[in-house]
Amino acid sequence: QDIREIIVSGNIDTKTSAIKRLFPKDSRGLLDPVSLKKGLANLRESGQFSRIDQKILQGAQNSEDVYFLLQLAERPSL
């Protein structure tokens, strides 16, 4: 199922919009499993985060909405 929104927490220095741009969306503006894998690889390659936890969350009952939750721990800046 395609994901409509990414919810990011734990980022202090890195803007949420910059993190979301690392996840390529399809022509409908949705995220599929390939987009999520690519985005996670982009996050890891950035080297800015010491921990990246992710979870997929279903929307409310009778809703087809699906959300991708990211809990990040930023590396200390120098």
Number of C-alpha atoms within 10 A of each C-alpha: 10 16 21 16 15 18 13 17 12 15 17 10 11 12 10 15 9 9 17 16 11 17 22 17 18 11 7 7 12 15 23 16 11 12 18 19 13 14 20 19 13 15 18 14 10 10 11 17 17 11 14 14 10 15 11 12 12 13 11 9 7 6 8 12 15 18 17 18 16 19 15 19 16 17 13 9 6 3
